[in-house]
Amino acid sequence: MAHHANKASKRKQITDVGSVSAALPLAQKRPTLLCTKFDFFIGGSQVMVSLISLAVLLEPQDLKPAVLSPRRIKAADVPRLADLYLHAYADGTYNPNTEKAADRIRAIFEGARGAPIPEASFLTADADGNIIAAIVTTNRVLGDHGSETAFVAELFTHPDHRRKGLAERLLKHAMHALHRAGHRTLAVTVNIDNAAALALYLSRDFRRLTQPAENN
């Protein structure tokens, strides 16, 4: 009974953007869903994408041995990560070409989406050394009045290797490493139509991140 009460308390603490790194009370606040809309132009057509922000309070993870164990990303891996990114998003809303994929990955490691956290950024390679899944974490600020938090900048898997638990294993390794490094929370922004990604994060106890609404 106490375990469930403690878990519910933790979920309540992350419902305010400012409490991502400092648990602020919610008294007298009316939270509103932190959701952003972006426009993409694909083949000359405008596509609107709604993104939802989620967050979790970090705890140690049970990292079971696996045949394909994640390892930390190295600088030499970046070009191959761009190739993986190209394949991973080829069938989605954002359909990058080779140049765009390389630019996006390079920009992430140069800090475009927050300062990279090398000790909590991992990849998985197959028996031949091909990179088949990766997670990149950074430090960034969410919301207009939010504080800095660890953030999943990218988590992607090659289409031929999906539904094998690779993304979940990478996420657990990142969460475990972040907790050991002293980070309290981890946030992510997901396409609200990406059911598989939402299911993954909710299964790891991520919850909707909200911010106080202005009083009328």
N, C-alpha and C positions, 0 to 999 in steps of 0.2 A: 504493500500500500504506500509506504514511504517512497519507494522507488518511483512509482507513478506520479506522486505529488512533486517530487524533485524534477522529473522530466517536464511536467507541465509548467513548472516555474521557469525552467530554462527557455521553453518555447515563448513564454510571455515576454522575457527580457529582450528578445531580438525583434520585437514588433515595432521598435522605434529606431529610425536610422541612426540617431546619435548613440544608441546603446550597442551598436555593433562592436565597439571596443570598450565601451564603458556602460555598464548596465544602468540605464536611467529609468526611473519610475514612470509609469504610464498614467498616473492620476491626472484627471482634468484634461486629457488629450484625446482627440478623435482621430484615430489613424486612418490614412487613406492608402490604398494599394500603390506601391511604387512601380509604375508601369510606363514604359516609354515607347513611342512609335517612330519608326524610321522608314524612309522611302528608299527603295532600290530601283534602279533602272536596268531592266533586263530585256535585251532584244528590242529596245526602244519603248518598252512598256513600263509604266510606273507600278511598283508593287509595294504596298505598305506592310510592314512587319511590326507586330507588337511584341515587346520584350518585357518579361517579368523578372523581378529581382528576388532571389532567395538567399537565406543565410542559415548557418548552423553554428552552435557553440562546439568548439573542438574538444574531443576526448581521445584517449589512446585507442588505436584500432587493433583488431585481431588480424595480424598479417600471416596468413597460412602459406606454407611453401607451395610454389607452383612451378610447372615445367618452364613457362615463359615468365621469368621474374622481372619486374621493372627495374630499371637503373636510372641514375640521374642523367639529365641531358647535358651534353658537352657542347662547346662552341663548334666543334667539327660536325655536329649533327644537324646544324641549322639548315644547310642546303637540302638535305634529305627530308627534313621536316616539311619544307616547302612543297616537296613532291608529294608527300603524304597528304598535306593540306589540300592540294589540288584534287586528288582523287576523293578525299573524304567529303568534299563539298560540291563535287561535280553534279550530283543529283538533287541539290537543294535550291533554296531561294537565291542564295548567293553563289553564283556559278563562276568561280575565278578562272582566268587563264594562267599560264605559267608565270608571266610577269607579275600579275596581281598577287598570286600566291606567294611568290618570293618576297614581294614588297610587304605583304601583310605579316609574314613570319619575321622578317628582318625588323620591321617596325616594333613588333611586340618585344623583341629582345633588346631593342634600343630604348625601351621605356615608354612607348606610345600609349600603353594601357596600364601604366604604373610600373614601378621599379620591379624587375624580375626577382624572384626568390629561387635561386639555383638549387638550394637544398631541398626544395619541395616541388621541383619540376622534373617529371619522369617520362621515360618512353619504354615501350616494349618492342623487342625485335624478335623475328622468327628465327628458326634454326639456321637460316642462311644469312642472318644479319640484317635483313630488311626491316625497316621500322614500320610497324603495323598499327601502332596506337601511341598517343602522347598526351600529356597534360602539362600545361604551363601555368604557373601561379605567379601573381604579382602583388605588390602593395598599392592600393589605390583608395580614393575617397568616393563613397556612394552618396548621392543625394546632395541637395544644396547646403545642408547643414550637418552632413554626416562626418564621421571621423574615419581615420585610415583603418583599413582592414585587409587581410589577405583575400585575394580574389582569384577565381578560376578564369584566367584570360582565354584559355583554349583547352578543350578536351575533345579529341577527335580520333576516329578509328577508320582504318581502311575498310571499304565496303565488303571486301571478301572475308573479313575477320570479325564482323559484327555478331552480336548475340552469343559471344563466347565468354562474357564476363570481364573482358579486358579493360573496358572503361571503368567499371566498378572497382577493379583491383588497383588501377592507377589512382582513382579518387581516394581510396582508402590509404594508399601509401602517402599521398600528398597530405591528407588530413593528419596522419600519424606524425609525419615529419614536421608539419607546422606546429602541432601541439608540443612536440619535443623542443622546438625552437622558441617556444614561449608565446606563440600567437594564440589568441583567445577565440577568434571567430574566422569563418571562411564564408565568403559571399560569391554569388554567381548571377549572371544575367542570361536568361534563356528565352528563345523564341516561344511564345505562348502556344504555338501550334505544334511544337516539337514534343509529342507525347512521350517518346522514348526517353528523351533527356529529362523531362519533368519527372517521370516515373523513377529514374535513377536517383535524382537528387532527393526526392521525397522519401525513397527507401533508405537513404542515409540520414534521415531526420532533418533535412533542410526544410525551412518554413518560409512563407511569404514575408518579405521585408517591407515594412510600411513606414510612413513618415507622418508627423502630425499635420492635420489640416488646419487652415487658417480659421480662426473663430469668426463667425458672422457678426 
